Amino acid sequence: MPTPTLPSPVSDPLAGLAVFERGWLSSNNVLVHAAAGEAGAVLVDSSHVNHAAQTLALVQAALAGRPLALLANTHLHSDHCGGNTLLQQTLGVPVALPPGQAEAVRRWDENRLSHHATGQRLGRFTHQRLLQPGELLVVGGRAWEIIAAPGHDPDMVMLFDRAHGVLISADALWENGFGVIFPEIAGEPGFDDMHAVLDRIARLPVRLVIPGHGRPFADVEAALQRAGQRLQGFVREPARHARHAMKVLLKYRLMEEREQPLPVLQQWAAATPLVQGLWQRFAPAGVAGIDDWVQRLVAELATAGVVSVEGQQVRDA
């Protein structure tokens, strides 16, 4: 597809963009304001359902009465698309998503949507457009290249504004790492895809990364080096990645619920397909069962200061 004629790049790579940095339960949101002659702004990702009202308020305040033409999801994990339902209901905004799960959304097939496998909340929504890798999303006077970014999620995409060097990386690259490689914890290959995506980013003329979590950053080379080292460690020791994934799932559950009695958290783990799969493939020696594993990992999270435990009650910290 030929690149449309666009205004000359500006010196500030964030000009015309509003980046809403959110807490770790929710993804960041990027609002790309419309340029002259465009139908309206585009919002990239909508955060978790628990924070949907905050997302709506942030977007409406930034728009100041101007239209929102599209909500684009980089992928469909619950922290990136949980606000879709409220935004559609309130603003009537169409949703664009990567093609890999479009049919699952159309049919609302909970066995194929990740929130069922992870035991997380997600409200139902519809989609009207696709983010096809290799095509362009033109908004804000910028031509955003849609780039396939499997690894963290097999269907994830990134958005790259080559003229300004801005990469919306979703969970492919953070300042200190990347998202859990979910295919690997589902028993499918994902490390090679993650490596290929990091290589793809390294070949792009990136000046600034807007990650799915954390602040925007400009030292891309250092971030890629940290991510590469982390990935190499996981490749050498897949059980280390599995243990990390279990802690992430437990922490995320507590961020979602705020607090739960340990037996309830153990029941959730035993009923969650991804946790069951991790236990079947990576059960540590000397651990009696999922309940015991959860209890030990909660103790480690408490030692690290990311949860607190008082009696049987486990709280997010």
BELJO-V742431 format. One record per helix or strand of 2 or more residues. SS is the DSSP state (helix for helix, strand for strand). FROM is the first residue (numbers start at 0). LEN is the number of residues. If there is no record, write none. Layout:
# BELJO-V742431
ss | from | len
SS | FROM | LEN
SS | FROM | LEN
This chain:
# BELJO-V742431
ss | from | len
strand | 16 | 4
strand | 28 | 4
strand | 40 | 4
helix | 48 | 15
strand | 67 | 6
helix | 77 | 4
helix | 83 | 8
strand | 94 | 3
helix | 98 | 9
helix | 113 | 5
strand | 128 | 2
strand | 135 | 4
strand | 141 | 7
strand | 156 | 5
strand | 165 | 5
helix | 181 | 4
helix | 190 | 13
strand | 207 | 4
helix | 219 | 17
helix | 237 | 20
strand | 258 | 3
helix | 261 | 10
helix | 272 | 10
helix | 289 | 14
strand | 306 | 4
strand | 312 | 4
